[in-house]
Amino acid sequence: MKEKVYIIGVGMIPISKMAGSYESMCAAAISEAMEDAGLSYEGDKDAIGGIWYGSCVQGMLTSQHCVRGQVILRRLKFEKMPIVNVENACATATTALNQAVNHILAGVSDVGLAIGIEKMFPDLDNLDKFPEIKAALPFMGLSAFWAGCEQDRKEFYIEHWRHQKSELLGIPFEETTVGGDRSPFMDYYAVKALQGMKKYGYTQEQLARICAKTHHHSTMNPKAQYQKDMTWEEVMADKLVTYPLTRPMCAPTGEGCATAIVCSEKYLKEHPDIKDPLLIRASVLISGRDRGDYDQDISGRGAEIAFRQAGLTPVDIDILEVHDATTFGEIYQTAQAGFCKPEHAGVYCSSGATSLGGELPTNVSGGLISRGHPVGCTGLAQVYELALQLRGRAGQRQVKGAKIGMHINGGGVVGVEEASLGIDILEKA
C-alpha cells in the first residue's frame, strides 16, 4: 500500500462454548486493545474515528437484525462516531478490519476500531422473551452455517456434494458419513479433500498428521478453546464425521471476540510512546466467482493481490494463519497461496515444515480446529495471533525471528469456492 496504516492495539478473549454476553465480550476485548494501544478506555474513546462491528449470528440469537453494533456499543459508552455493522460469513472480522483500514487510507479519520464477535448459543435466561428463538434452538447451529450458502439452492448443494462424494469414492454417500447434525461445510470440505486425494495423492494419514500438529500448537495457547494434545493415530481413530474427516479434523463451534485498533502514519508520529506498532503491508478483500473445479481458487487470486500490494513473495512470510475449518484447509490454502506446489502440499504440510520450528510455522495458534472458530470473530483472532508473534509475545509458541506474518480467512460458499475471502500481511515496524 502507498499510504501506511498500522495496527497499534489488539485484544481477544479466550474462546469457549459460553463466553458471556455481547456487552461483556466486547468490553473485555476492546479494553485489552485500547490498553495495548496506550489509550484510556474511559478517557480516549473520542480518539476513535470509526468502529466496524462484525457479527454473523447475532440477529438469529437476539432478533437484533439491524443496528447491532450501535446497540451494544452504546451500552459501553461508544457514541457519536460512525459505527458500521459488518457481515461476511466466516470472513466477517477480516472484512471489518479491511474497512477500517480503507477508512484510514481515505483520510476520513486517523484511528479506527475493528471488532469481530460471535455467540453461537443464546442466553438461556432470556429465552422466554424470544419464543421464536426458543422454538428454533434445536436447529440454531446448523442454521448459522447454512446462512453462508445460497438459501434458495440448499437442496441443490446437498445433492451436488453427495453425488460428487459418491462418484469420487464409488460407494453410496450414506456409507461415508455418520450423518447427524454436522455443518454442511464439512461435506463441502470432504469433497474438496477427496478431489485432492484423487488428483494429487493426498492421504487421510497426512490430514491426521497435520491435525495432530495443530492440536499440539493449541496446548501452548491459553486462549484456545481446546488445549488437548493428540497423536495422529488418535486423530485417525476418532469418530468419523464425513470421510475422510474425523472429529478432531473439524473446527468446533465456539464463542469469542477479537479487536484491532488501526491508525494512520500521522497519528503514529504524533504519539511516539506507542509500543510495537505493526505495519499493514497488505489488506485484501475479494469475492468468489463462477469457475471450474480446478481453475485458480479464490485463495490463490487473493494471495496474488496481497503479495503484489505488499511487494513481497511467499518466501518472505515467516508465519502463516490459514482458514482450517477442516484440516484439509491447511493443505489447500498453503498450495493455493503459492507456498508449495499442489502436488507437494500433502507431504509438505505433514512433514513438519508447517510446525513450530519448521520452515513455515502455520496455525501456531491452534487454528480453527483447536483454537476455535467463533465465526464472525475468526479473522481478527488470526490477526491477534500474528500480532503476538511479530511482537515476540507468544510465550511457548513463539516463532523465532518472526518479522512478517500473513493470514487467510474465507467466508461462506457459493458455487465451488468461498463467497468472500480476506487476507492481511503484517510486518513488525
C-alpha positions as CSV (number, residue, x, y, z in Angstrom):
1,M,0.0,0.0,0.0
2,K,1.3,3.5,-0.9
3,E,0.0,5.1,2.3
4,K,0.9,3.5,5.6
5,V,-1.6,2.1,8.1
6,Y,-0.6,0.5,11.4
7,I,-2.1,-1.8,14.0
8,I,-1.4,-0.3,17.4
9,G,-3.6,-2.4,19.7
10,V,-5.2,-5.9,19.7
11,G,-7.4,-7.7,22.1
12,M,-9.1,-11.1,22.4
13,I,-11.0,-13.0,25.0
14,P,-10.5,-16.8,25.5
15,I,-12.6,-18.7,23.0
16,S,-15.1,-21.0,24.7
17,K,-18.5,-22.6,24.4
18,M,-20.2,-19.9,26.5
19,A,-18.1,-16.8,26.6
20,G,-20.6,-14.3,28.1
21,S,-22.9,-11.6,26.9
22,Y,-22.2,-9.4,23.9
23,E,-21.5,-6.5,26.1
24,S,-19.1,-8.3,28.4
25,M,-17.2,-9.9,25.5
26,C,-16.9,-6.6,23.7
27,A,-15.9,-4.7,26.8
28,A,-13.1,-7.2,27.6
29,A,-11.6,-7.3,24.1
30,I,-11.9,-3.6,23.5
31,S,-10.3,-2.8,26.9
32,E,-7.3,-5.0,26.1
33,A,-6.8,-3.5,22.6
34,M,-7.1,0.1,24.0
35,E,-4.6,-0.6,26.8
36,D,-2.3,-2.2,24.2
37,A,-2.5,0.9,22.1
38,G,-1.9,3.2,25.1
39,L,-5.4,4.5,25.1
40,S,-7.6,5.0,28.2
41,Y,-10.9,3.2,28.0
42,E,-12.6,6.0,29.8
43,G,-10.8,9.0,28.5
44,D,-9.8,8.3,24.9
45,K,-12.9,6.9,23.2
46,D,-13.2,10.1,21.2
47,A,-9.9,9.4,19.6
48,I,-11.5,6.6,17.7
49,G,-13.0,8.0,14.4
50,G,-15.0,4.9,13.4
51,I,-15.9,1.4,14.5
52,W,-16.6,-1.6,12.3
53,Y,-18.7,-4.2,14.3
54,G,-18.6,-7.6,12.8
55,S,-21.1,-10.4,13.7
56,C,-23.0,-13.1,11.8
57,V,-25.3,-14.9,14.2
58,Q,-26.4,-12.1,16.5
59,G,-29.6,-11.4,14.6
60,M,-30.6,-15.1,14.8
61,L,-29.9,-15.3,18.6
62,T,-31.4,-12.0,19.7
63,S,-33.7,-10.8,16.9
64,Q,-31.5,-7.7,16.7
65,H,-31.0,-7.9,13.0
66,C,-30.2,-4.2,12.5
67,V,-28.1,-1.6,14.3
68,R,-26.4,-4.4,16.3
69,G,-23.2,-2.5,16.9
70,Q,-24.9,0.7,17.8
71,V,-27.0,-1.1,20.5
72,I,-24.1,-3.0,22.1
73,L,-21.5,-0.2,21.8
74,R,-23.8,2.5,23.2
75,R,-24.1,0.4,26.4
76,L,-20.3,0.6,26.5
77,K,-20.4,4.4,26.1
78,F,-19.2,4.5,22.5
79,E,-21.3,7.2,20.9
80,K,-21.3,9.8,18.1
81,M,-18.6,8.2,16.0
82,P,-19.8,6.2,12.9
83,I,-20.5,2.6,13.7
84,V,-20.8,0.3,10.7
85,N,-22.3,-3.2,11.0
86,V,-20.4,-5.9,9.1
87,E,-21.4,-9.4,8.0
88,N,-19.5,-11.5,5.6
89,A,-19.9,-15.1,7.0
90,C,-16.7,-16.5,8.4
91,A,-14.7,-13.6,6.8
92,T,-16.7,-11.0,8.8
93,A,-13.9,-10.0,11.2
94,T,-11.3,-9.6,8.4
95,T,-13.8,-7.6,6.4
96,A,-14.3,-5.3,9.4
97,L,-10.5,-4.8,9.6
98,N,-10.3,-4.2,5.8
99,Q,-13.0,-1.5,6.0
100,A,-11.3,0.2,9.0
101,V,-8.0,0.3,7.0
102,N,-9.7,1.8,4.0
103,H,-11.3,4.4,6.2
104,I,-7.8,5.5,7.3
105,L,-6.5,5.4,3.8
106,A,-9.3,7.6,2.6
107,G,-8.2,10.2,5.2
108,V,-11.6,10.2,7.0
109,S,-10.1,9.7,10.4
110,D,-6.8,8.7,12.0
111,V,-7.9,5.9,14.3
112,G,-10.4,3.1,13.7
113,L,-11.5,0.1,15.7
114,A,-12.4,-3.3,14.1
115,I,-14.5,-5.8,16.1
116,G,-15.3,-9.4,15.4
117,I,-17.7,-11.0,17.8
118,E,-19.8,-14.2,17.9
119,K,-22.1,-16.0,20.2
120,M,-23.3,-19.4,18.9
121,F,-25.6,-20.1,21.8
122,P,-28.4,-17.9,23.2
123,D,-28.6,-16.6,26.7
124,L,-30.8,-19.2,28.3
125,D,-32.0,-16.9,30.9
126,N,-33.7,-14.6,28.4
127,L,-35.1,-17.2,26.0
128,D,-38.7,-16.7,27.2
129,K,-38.5,-13.1,25.8
130,F,-37.9,-14.6,22.3
131,P,-40.3,-17.5,21.7
132,E,-39.4,-17.7,18.0
133,I,-35.7,-18.2,19.0
134,K,-36.6,-20.8,21.7
135,A,-38.6,-22.8,19.1
136,A,-35.7,-22.7,16.7
137,L,-33.0,-23.5,19.3
138,P,-32.5,-27.2,18.2
139,F,-31.7,-26.1,14.7
140,M,-29.8,-22.9,15.5
141,G,-26.2,-24.2,15.0
142,L,-26.9,-25.6,11.6
143,S,-29.0,-22.6,10.5
144,A,-26.0,-20.3,11.3
145,F,-23.8,-22.2,8.9
146,W,-26.5,-22.7,6.2
147,A,-26.8,-18.9,6.2
148,G,-23.4,-18.8,4.5
149,C,-24.8,-20.6,1.4
150,E,-27.4,-19.7,-1.3
151,Q,-30.7,-20.1,0.6
152,D,-32.7,-20.9,-2.4
153,R,-30.3,-23.6,-3.6
154,K,-29.6,-25.5,-0.3
155,E,-31.1,-28.7,-1.6
156,F,-29.0,-28.4,-4.8
157,Y,-25.8,-28.1,-2.8
158,I,-26.7,-31.1,-0.6
159,E,-27.4,-33.3,-3.6
160,H,-24.4,-31.9,-5.5
161,W,-21.9,-32.7,-2.7
162,R,-23.4,-36.1,-2.1
163,H,-23.3,-37.0,-5.7
164,Q,-19.7,-35.8,-6.0
165,K,-18.6,-37.7,-3.0
166,S,-20.3,-40.9,-4.1
167,E,-18.7,-40.6,-7.5
168,L,-15.2,-40.0,-6.1
169,L,-15.4,-43.0,-3.7
170,G,-17.5,-45.3,-5.8
171,I,-19.9,-46.1,-2.9
172,P,-23.2,-44.7,-1.7
173,F,-23.0,-41.4,0.2
174,E,-24.6,-43.0,3.3
175,E,-21.6,-45.3,3.7
176,T,-19.2,-42.3,4.0
177,T,-20.7,-40.4,6.9
178,V,-22.1,-40.7,10.4
179,G,-25.0,-38.4,9.5
180,G,-26.4,-36.3,12.2
181,D,-26.2,-32.5,12.8
182,R,-22.9,-31.6,11.2
183,S,-22.3,-28.4,9.5
184,P,-22.9,-28.5,5.7
185,F,-19.5,-27.2,5.1
186,M,-18.0,-30.4,6.4
187,D,-19.4,-32.2,3.3
188,Y,-18.0,-29.4,1.1
189,Y,-14.5,-29.7,2.6
190,A,-14.8,-33.5,2.4
191,V,-15.4,-33.3,-1.3
192,K,-12.5,-30.9,-1.8
193,A,-10.3,-33.2,0.2
194,L,-11.3,-36.2,-1.9
195,Q,-10.7,-34.3,-5.1
196,G,-7.2,-33.5,-3.9
197,M,-6.7,-37.2,-2.9
198,K,-7.7,-38.3,-6.3
199,K,-5.7,-35.6,-8.3
200,Y,-2.6,-35.2,-6.1
201,G,-2.4,-38.3,-4.0
202,Y,-3.2,-36.7,-0.6
203,T,-3.9,-39.2,2.1
204,Q,-6.0,-39.4,5.3
205,E,-2.9,-40.1,7.3
206,Q,-1.4,-36.7,6.0
207,L,-4.6,-35.0,7.2
208,A,-4.3,-36.7,10.6
209,R,-0.6,-35.7,11.0
210,I,-1.4,-32.1,10.2
211,C,-4.3,-32.2,12.6
212,A,-2.2,-33.6,15.4
213,K,0.4,-30.8,14.8
214,T,-2.2,-28.1,15.0
215,H,-3.8,-29.6,18.2
216,H,-0.3,-29.7,19.7
217,H,0.2,-26.0,18.9
218,S,-3.1,-25.2,20.9
219,T,-1.7,-26.7,24.1
220,M,0.6,-23.6,24.2
221,N,-2.2,-21.1,23.7
222,P,-4.1,-20.2,26.9
223,K,-6.9,-18.6,24.9
224,A,-7.6,-21.6,22.7
225,Q,-10.9,-23.4,23.1
226,Y,-9.2,-26.8,23.1
227,Q,-5.8,-27.4,24.6
228,K,-5.5,-31.2,24.2
229,D,-2.5,-32.9,22.6
230,M,-3.4,-35.7,20.2
231,T,-1.3,-38.2,18.2
232,W,-2.1,-38.7,14.6
233,E,-3.1,-42.2,15.3
234,E,-5.7,-40.9,17.8
235,V,-7.0,-38.5,15.2
236,M,-7.4,-41.3,12.7
237,A,-9.2,-43.5,15.2
238,D,-11.7,-40.8,16.4
239,K,-15.3,-40.5,15.4
240,L,-15.9,-40.2,11.6
241,V,-17.8,-37.0,10.7
242,T,-17.8,-37.4,6.9
243,Y,-15.0,-39.3,5.1
244,P,-12.1,-38.5,5.2
245,L,-12.7,-36.1,8.1
246,T,-12.7,-37.3,11.7
247,R,-14.0,-35.2,14.5
248,P,-10.6,-33.6,15.5
249,M,-10.1,-32.5,11.9
250,C,-13.2,-30.3,12.0
251,A,-13.5,-26.9,13.7
252,P,-15.7,-26.8,16.8
253,T,-18.4,-24.3,17.4
254,G,-17.3,-21.6,19.9
255,E,-17.8,-18.0,21.1
256,G,-15.4,-15.2,21.2
257,C,-14.5,-11.6,20.5
258,A,-11.3,-10.1,19.0
259,T,-10.5,-6.5,18.2
260,A,-7.8,-4.4,16.5
261,I,-7.1,-0.7,16.6
262,V,-5.6,0.8,13.4
263,C,-4.1,4.3,12.8
264,S,-2.6,6.5,10.2
265,E,1.1,7.2,10.0
266,K,0.3,10.8,11.0
267,Y,-1.2,9.6,14.3
268,L,1.7,7.3,15.0
269,K,4.2,10.1,14.5
270,E,2.2,12.3,16.9
271,H,2.2,9.6,19.6
272,P,5.8,8.3,19.8
273,D,5.1,6.5,23.0
274,I,3.1,3.8,21.1
275,K,4.8,0.5,21.6
276,D,5.4,-2.2,18.9
277,P,3.2,-0.9,16.0
278,L,2.6,-3.3,13.2
279,L,2.7,-2.1,9.6
280,I,-0.2,-3.4,7.4
281,R,1.7,-4.3,4.2
282,A,-1.5,-5.6,2.5
283,S,-5.2,-5.7,3.2
284,V,-7.2,-7.5,0.6
285,L,-10.9,-8.4,0.4
286,I,-12.3,-10.3,-2.7
287,S,-15.4,-12.3,-3.6
288,G,-15.8,-15.7,-5.3
289,R,-16.6,-16.3,-8.9
290,D,-18.1,-19.0,-11.1
291,R,-15.3,-21.3,-12.2
292,G,-14.4,-24.9,-12.9
293,D,-13.2,-27.3,-10.1
294,Y,-9.6,-26.9,-10.9
295,D,-9.3,-23.3,-12.0
296,Q,-7.4,-20.9,-9.8
297,D,-9.2,-20.7,-6.4
298,I,-10.2,-17.5,-4.6
299,S,-7.3,-18.1,-2.1
300,G,-4.8,-18.1,-5.0
301,R,-6.2,-14.9,-6.5
302,G,-6.4,-13.2,-3.2
303,A,-2.8,-14.1,-2.3
304,E,-1.5,-12.8,-5.7
305,I,-3.2,-9.5,-5.0
306,A,-1.9,-9.4,-1.4
307,F,1.7,-10.2,-2.4
308,R,1.6,-7.6,-5.2
309,Q,0.2,-5.0,-2.8
310,A,2.8,-5.7,-0.2
311,G,5.7,-6.0,-2.7
312,L,6.5,-9.4,-1.3
313,T,6.6,-13.1,-2.3
314,P,5.7,-16.3,-0.3
315,V,9.4,-16.8,0.7
316,D,9.2,-13.5,2.7
317,I,6.5,-14.8,5.1
318,D,7.7,-16.0,8.5
319,I,4.4,-17.2,10.0
320,L,1.0,-18.1,8.4
321,E,-2.5,-18.5,9.8
322,V,-5.0,-20.2,7.4
323,H,-8.7,-20.9,7.5
324,D,-8.7,-24.6,8.5
325,A,-12.4,-25.1,9.0
326,T,-11.2,-28.6,8.5
327,T,-7.6,-29.8,8.4
328,F,-7.7,-30.0,4.6
329,G,-7.9,-26.2,4.6
330,E,-4.2,-26.0,5.5
331,I,-3.2,-28.2,2.6
332,Y,-5.5,-26.4,0.2
333,Q,-4.7,-22.8,1.1
334,T,-1.0,-23.3,1.5
335,A,-0.8,-24.6,-2.0
336,Q,-3.2,-22.0,-3.5
337,A,-1.3,-19.1,-1.9
338,G,1.9,-20.3,-3.5
339,F,3.9,-21.7,-0.5
340,C,4.2,-25.0,-2.3
341,K,3.0,-26.8,-5.4
342,P,-0.4,-28.5,-5.1
343,E,1.1,-31.9,-5.8
344,H,3.6,-31.5,-2.9
345,A,1.2,-29.9,-0.4
346,G,0.1,-33.1,1.4
347,V,3.7,-34.1,2.0
348,Y,4.8,-30.5,2.8
349,C,2.2,-29.8,5.4
350,S,2.5,-33.2,7.1
351,S,6.3,-33.3,7.1
352,G,6.9,-30.8,9.9
353,A,7.5,-27.9,7.6
354,T,4.4,-26.1,9.0
355,S,5.1,-27.0,12.6
356,L,6.5,-24.6,15.2
357,G,10.3,-24.6,14.4
358,G,9.6,-25.6,10.8
359,E,10.1,-23.7,7.6
360,L,6.7,-22.1,7.6
361,P,5.0,-22.3,11.0
362,T,1.3,-22.4,10.3
363,N,-1.7,-22.1,12.6
364,V,0.6,-21.9,15.7
365,S,-2.4,-20.6,17.5
366,G,-4.2,-23.9,17.1
367,G,-6.1,-22.8,14.1
368,L,-9.8,-23.0,13.7
369,I,-9.8,-26.7,14.6
370,S,-8.4,-26.2,18.0
371,R,-8.1,-22.5,18.9
372,G,-11.8,-22.5,17.9
373,H,-13.9,-20.9,15.1
374,P,-16.3,-18.3,16.5
375,V,-17.4,-17.5,13.0
376,G,-17.6,-13.7,12.9
377,C,-14.6,-13.4,15.2
378,T,-12.2,-15.7,13.5
379,G,-10.3,-13.3,11.1
380,L,-9.3,-11.0,13.9
381,A,-8.4,-14.0,16.1
382,Q,-5.9,-14.8,13.4
383,V,-4.6,-11.2,13.4
384,Y,-4.3,-11.3,17.2
385,E,-2.0,-14.3,16.9
386,L,0.1,-12.6,14.3
387,A,0.4,-9.5,16.5
388,L,1.6,-11.5,19.4
389,Q,4.1,-13.4,17.3
390,L,5.5,-10.4,15.5
391,R,5.9,-8.5,18.8
392,G,7.6,-11.5,20.4
393,R,4.9,-12.0,23.0
394,A,3.6,-15.5,22.1
395,G,5.3,-17.4,25.0
396,Q,5.9,-21.1,24.5
397,R,4.7,-21.0,20.9
398,Q,6.8,-18.0,19.8
399,V,8.2,-18.3,16.3
400,K,11.8,-17.3,16.4
401,G,12.7,-14.2,14.4
402,A,9.2,-13.7,13.0
403,K,9.0,-10.3,11.3
404,I,6.3,-10.8,8.6
405,G,3.0,-12.7,9.1
406,M,0.1,-13.4,6.8
407,H,-3.4,-14.7,7.4
408,I,-6.1,-16.1,5.1
409,N,-9.8,-16.0,6.1
410,G,-12.6,-17.4,4.0
411,G,-16.3,-17.0,4.4
412,G,-19.4,-18.8,3.1
413,V,-19.7,-21.0,0.0
414,V,-21.2,-20.1,-3.4
415,G,-20.5,-22.5,-6.2
416,V,-17.2,-24.3,-5.8
417,E,-15.4,-21.8,-3.6
418,E,-15.8,-19.3,-0.7
419,A,-18.2,-16.4,-1.2
420,S,-15.7,-14.0,0.4
421,L,-12.1,-14.0,1.4
422,G,-9.8,-11.6,3.3
423,I,-6.0,-11.6,3.6
424,D,-3.7,-9.3,5.6
425,I,0.0,-9.2,5.6
426,L,1.6,-7.6,8.7
427,E,5.2,-6.6,9.4
428,K,6.9,-5.6,12.6
429,A,7.5,-1.9,12.3
